[in-house]
Amino acid sequence: MKYNQNHKISQITENALVIGVDIAKKKHYARAFDFRGMELDKVIKFKATSGGFESFIKWTQRVAETHGKKKIVIGIEPTGHYWYTFGWAVIDRGLTLVQVNPYHVKKSKELDDNTPSKSDYKDPKTIAFLVKDGRYQIPYMPDGKYAELRKANNLREEWVQKIIKAKNKITRWLDIHFPEFLNAFSSWEGKTALMTLEKIGLPERITALTAEQILCIWRQEVKRGVGIMKAERLLKEARNSVGIKEGAQMAEYEIKLLVREYREIRKVLEDMERMLEENVLTIPGANRFLEIKGVGIKTVAGFFAEIGDIRRFTSAKQIIKLAGLNLKQSSSGQHKGETTISKRGRSRLRALLFRAILPVVATNEVFNKLHHYNIKEKEKPMKKMQSLIALCCRLIRIVYTLITKEQKFDADKLLSDIHRNNTLQEAA
């Protein structure tokens, strides 16, 4: 993970054949170069099928044998999901697969012809030259339990977005047809509220019933927690509703569909979260992460889904950089720009950590003290947002230490920095 360009350049020796491949949905393009950037064969195109891949392998082997190359390095630009099957096929063949940053490809494609034009013929050369110059990284392809966890977490994220959309649709329907509904119910997601929307959602349908009849409908599925007073309150709100009454027949049909959709999505999410919990508990070190008060099973699952095996990193700094939480500054001469986080790397991991640190700071006494120290007691106090970002990085370092060194969470050790700094200030 550590960016060491000299080491990467040293891997592209005189015996290396560098292949640049431009990945697309149906056809890929490839060009071959030596370590100095001299092209060794004509550009080829091959289909994104098993037969096309076999023809690509035969071509690389022929070029390597013709020019006496013993090592083959294949560079790609990870565009969308099209590279997954090609990448796994390359790795299964025992060949070296590397990735270049799409941003670097975009910025460096003008070096040869001084034009920003893009083509399937041009991009493989740009990719190969970035590899030749050591501007690449080895892709991490999770396998086993980590692959299962990442897939489960990605699926959960997709269905979370679906349920958000479903909730927004129901909220919109209520705003149009029955804006007073939440005066009778604290939330429309409760069992009784959903039953009401599904069976008698429109105000005119409700006002056609008595409180006793409404209560009778509720008691078909809900035996406790509802009474005649709630039914009377619902009737009162329905009589005074300012909701739109036109298109009532389709509005009633619409809310039934929306409630059904919401129920189905929620059931799928519950199943996914159960499987996610089962998977994450098999990950080495997950239990140690959960020892930190305020950290939940979803946070742990999302964390390992994004980084994979934490033991593949040599330091916590690499995970911080992967999350885009490392600091950057633009300076020139006497001008010093503002220091901010880079926001490069895995945006989902960065968002997960920020969402996780909020309840941790709120419920964990140790992190709460650290946050208070950062914003009030430090010699150069931080802003609240700066402190939260700093604590995200601290959380990464703690988790890395707990798992890689097999230690237990020690609150006193974590607070030692505060005590040490206070002692130094008093001595001064």
N, C-alpha and C positions, 0 to 999 in steps of 0.2 A: 504493500500500500504506500510505502514511503516514496516520495518523488525524488529519484536520483537519476538525473538524465545521463550522467557519465556511465553509470552501470547499464542503463538501457542501450546506450549507443554501443557499448562494448559487446552486447549480445549480437549485434549485426556485424558479423565478421566477413572476411573475404570469402569464406565458404558458405555464406548465407544467401539464399534466394528469397527476395522480398516480393510478395504478391499483394497487390492492392485490389480489393474486390468492392465494387459498387453494388450494394444489395437493393433489389427491387422485389415486387410481388411475384412476377412471373418469370423474369429473366434477370440474370446477374451478368456483370461485365468484369473482366479481370485483365490485369497487365503485370508483367514480370520485370524486375529490376535487380541489379547487383548492389553491393554495399556503397558504390560510388554514385548510383543513380542512373547508370546506363541501362537502357531498355534491352532485354535479351530475346524478346519474341514479339509477335504481333498480338494486338488485343483480341481477346476471345469473348464470346457471349455464350452462356449456357442456361438452360431452363432450370427453374427452381423445383426440380424433381429428382428422384433417386438416379435416374439415367443421366440427367444433366450433371449431377454432382460427380458421378463416376467419370464422365468425360473431362470434367475439370481436374480431377485427381490424376488422370492419365496425362493430361497436358502438363501439369506441374512436375510430374515425375520425369517426363520427357525433357522439359526445359532444364531441370536440375541435372540430369545425366549428361545432356549435351554440353553444359557449361561447367561441369565438375563441381556442382554445389551439393554439399552434404546436409545442410540444414535448411528447412523451409519455414519461413515466417509468413503467416497470412494475416493481413491487416484489413479490418472492416470498419465502416462507420455505422454505429448502432442506430438505425432509423426505424422507429416503430417496433413492431414485433416480428418483422419479416426475417430478421437475422437469427432468430432462435434456432430454427431447424438447421440452418446452414452451420451455425456455431457449434451445435452439439455434434453434427456429422464430422466436422473438422477435428474436434477433440477426441471423438471415438476412434478416428484414424491415427491418433497419436501425434498429430501435427501441432505446431505452436500457433495459437490464435491470439491476436492482440486487437485492441480497439483504439481508435483515435476519436478525439472529441469533435462532434459535428460542428461546433463553433469554430474550431481550428481549421476545419476543412473549408468552411465558408470564408474565413479571413485570409487564407493562404492560396486560394485558387487563382488569384491574379498574378502570382509570381512568375509564371511561365509565359503567358500571352498578354499580360496587362489588360485583361478584360474580366469583368465579373460573370461572364457567361458560364452556364452550367450544362454539362452534357454527360451521358453515360460513358463516353470515351475519355473525357477529361478527368472525372472524379477518381477513377482507380489510380491514376498517376499521383494526384494530390495526396491520396491516402497512403500510397507506398512511400512517398517522400517524407511524410510525417513520421512514418515508422522508421525509416532509414536514419532520421535525425534524432531518434529516441523520444519522440513526442507521442507516446502510446502508453497504454496500461493493459495489464492482464485482466481480462473479465473474470468476475466471480460467478460461477454457475452453481448455485446451490443444488445439492443432491440429498437423497435420503429424507430424513425427518425435517431438514431445513427446507427442502423443496416443497414438502407437504405443507409445512407451516406457512411459507410464503404464498402458496396457492390459496390456502384457506383464508389468510388475512386479506389477500387481494379480492377474493370473492366477497368477503364480509364488507370490505370498503365499497364495493359496487352495490351491494344490496342496502347498505346504509344510505347511499345516495338515492336509491329507489324509494326507501321509506320516507326520506325527507321530502321527495317530490309528492308522494302520496299524501303526506300530512299537509303540505302546502295546498294541494287541490281541495282537500276537505275544508281547510280554513277558509279558502276562497269561496267555496260553496256556502259556508255559514255566513260569511260577510255579505253575500248577495241575497240569500233566501231566508236566513234566520239569525241576524246579528245578535239577538238577545239570548241566544241559546246558552252561552256561558254564564249568564246571570243565574241560571238554574243549576248548572253543573260547574264544578271547579275546573274540569278538564273534559274534553270530548273523547279522550282515549280510555276512560273508564268503561267497565263492562255495561253498566246501566245506560250511560250516555250513547255508546255505540249501538246498543239494542234499540234505543229510542230513534236514532238517526236511520237505522236500517228498516224499522217497521212503521214508524209514524213521524218521519223527519220534518215534513212541512208544517208550518204553523196552523194552516187551515185544517190539516188532518188531525192535529192535536186538539184544536178547539171543538172539533166535532165529537170528542169523547168527554166523559166525566173523569174526575180525579180517581174514582174507584176503578173505572175501566183501565186507565193508564197504569195504575198500581197492579192490576190483575195481569197486564201484559208483562210488566217487569218481573213479577213473581214466578213467571214461567221458567226463568233461568236464574234470577237473583233472589235469594231467600232472606238475606240480611242486608242492613245498611240503607234500605229505602223504605219510605213511609208515605203516608197520605199528604204530609206537609210538602214534601218535595214534588209530588204530583201536582198539588195546587199551585206551587210556585211556577212550575213549568207551564201550567195552563194560563196563569196570569201573564207570563212573558210572551206566550204565543198570541194571546188576545191583543197585546200592545205592540206586536212586531211591526216593523216598517219594512220587512223583507219584500222583495219583488214577488208578485203573485202570478205574473204572466209566465207561460211555459211550464206550468206546474206539473203536468204529466211527465215530461222528460226530465224535469228537475228531480222528481221523486225517483225516477229510474236511475238517474246519474248518481245520487247519493248512495243508492244501494250498491251500485258497481264500485264506487269509491271505497265504501266500508269493506266490501268483500276483498278488494285489492289490498287494502291496508292490513286486514287480518291475515291474508295469505303471505304477504311479505314479512310480517312480524313473526309468523310461524317459521318461515325459512330462516330468518335471522336467529331465532332461538336455537334452531338445530345447528346452524353454523357456529354459534358461540359455544355450544356444548362441545362440538368437534374441535374447535380451536383450543378450548381449555384442555381437552385430552391431549392434543398434540404438544402444546407448550410445556406441559408438565414432564414430557420426555426429554426436553432440552437440558443438557448439562448446565447447571448454574441458575436455572430459572427459579428454583426455590429460594436461593440466596437473594435474588433480585426482589422477590416478593416479601422478604423480611423488612424491607424499608417501608415504614408506615406511610400510607397515602398512595402507594403504587398498587395498581390493580392488575388483574390477569390480562385484560385487553392491552394495557400498556406494555407488559412483558412480551405478549405475543407479537405485537406490532414491532417492537424493538428488535427481536430476534429474526422476525420475518424480513426486516430491512437489511440487517448487517450479516445474517447468517451465523456461522461459527465464530464466536468472539475470540477464540484462541488463535485464529489466523492473523490477528493484528499483533504487532510488536509493542505498541503503546496506545494509550487512550487518545493521544493527539490525533492518531489516524482516524479514529471513529468521529472525533470532533470535526475533522476536516471533511469526512464523508457526509456528515450532516450539514455542512456549510456554515458551521458556527465558529469557524476560525476567523480571526480578525484580519482586516485589510485596511490599508491607508494609502492615499494618493498624495505624494509629496514631491516637490520640485524646488531645489535651492532653499531659500529661507521659508518658503510656503509649506505648511504642514496641513494636509487635508484632514477631514474628520475620519476618525477610526470607526469602522462599522464591520459587521459580519459579512463574509463573502457571499453567502446564499448560493454557493455552488454545491454540487453533490446531490444527495437524495432529499428532495423537498418534503416528501412524505415523512421521512425520519425526523426532519427538523420540526415539522408541524406536530408530530406525535410527542416529541420531547417537550415542546412548549405547552401543549395541552396537559401533559402529565405533571409538569412542575407546578402548575397552579394549585391543584388539590394537595400536592405534597407540601408546599409552603403553608397552605391553610391548616393542614391537620398534623403535620410533623413538627414537633417542637424544635428539633435541631435545625431543620431548614428554615423555620420561621425566625429563629435567632440569627442565623446567617444572613437572611434577607434584611432583617432589622439592622444588623451591623453594617451591611453594605450601603444602605440608604441613609443612615443617621450617624453612626458612630465612627465610621472610617475617616481617616485624615482627609481623603478626597472622596466624599460621598458619591455614590452612583445614583443615577435616575432609577426609578422602579423597573422600567423595562430592561435597562442594562443589568440590573441585579438579577432579574429572572433569567436572562440569557446566560449570565455567569454561573448561575445555579444549575442550568441545564448542562453546562460543561462539567460542573462539579459532580452532578449525578452520573454522567458518563464515566468519569474517572473512578468514582466510588464503585460502580457496577463492574468495571473492568478489573479493579483490584479484588473485589469480593470473589469473582469467578476464577480469574487466572491464578490467584494466590490462595484460593480456597479459604478465605477468611470470613468471619462473621461481621455484621454491621456493628461498628463501635461508635456510639454517639459521642463519648468523651474525646476520642481521638479526633473526630470531625470538628469539635469545638475548640480544639487546642490552638488552632490558628488565631482565633479571637483572643483567647487568654494571652497568647504570646505577644500579639500586637499591642494589647492593652498594657502589658508589663513594660514593653519597650517605650511606649508613650509616657508612662509614669516615670521611668528612669530618665528620660530626656528632660 
